[in-house]
C-alpha cells in the first residue's frame, strides 16, 4: 500500500477530507454561457439534467465512474431542452422603480419618491397600492429588501407566538433568512427561522408556515401526530401547501 493511501486509511472516516466536487460544465446557450453543476451519486443509474425552478440553476447528476467527456457530450445534446426550460421560467423581477411585486399576495408597484428622507411605507395610489421608497436610486433595492424583511419578521413573529400559545409550547429566537431549500426551520431549542420571501405570499400561506414550524415544538418529525397538531392550528392547511407547490418557486424570482 502506498504511503499516502496508508495515511488516508489510518484517518477515521469522520475526519477524512471530503473530495472536491467536480468542476461545472460550461455550455453556450442562446442567452450566453451557462455553468452546469455536477453531482456524483453512487445510487444514480443514469445521467439526469435538472433545472431548479426556484433559482434557474442547472444540475447534472452522474452515476459514479462516468467519464467527464461523456457528461459533457450529454449536456451538449440537451442544450435545446435546457434553453426551452429556462425560457419557461418566470422572469426575474428586480427591485426597481416601477416594478410590480406581491406583498402578502397583493400586487404593489415600487415608487421611488426622490432623494428626500422618509421611511419606506405602503400607500394607496390611484391605480392600487404602492411601496413608497425614499433615498437615492442606488439605495432603492436595499431599502425595499429591508422593508420586506422587517414586515416578514413582524408577521411571522405574531403568528408564531399565537400558535405557540395555542399549543402551550415555548419558542426561542425568531430570525429571517433567504433560504432556497426550505421555507422555515425549528431547532431543538425552539429557535425558528423563516424565509423573508414568505411576505410575498398571501397571509394564509405565511400563517401556515408559522404553524408548521411551531408544531415541531411537540414533534420534531412529520408523523401522523405532528400533522394532527398542525391541523389543530390550521384546519385547512392543505390549501396553503397547494399554493406553495404551485406558486412557491416563483417567489424566488423577486429581488436578489
SULURBEL-V911126 format. One record per helix or strand. SS is the DSSP state (H for helix, E for strand). FROM is the first residue (numbers start at 1). TO is the last residue. If there is no record, write none. Layout:
SS:FROM:TO
SS:FROM:TO
//
This chain:
H:3:10
H:13:15
E:25:29
E:32:41
E:48:51
E:58:63
H:68:77
H:79:88
E:93:93
E:100:103
E:106:112
E:121:125
E:128:133
H:137:167
E:174:177
E:184:186
E:192:195
H:196:200
H:203:217
H:224:233
H:237:253
E:254:254
//
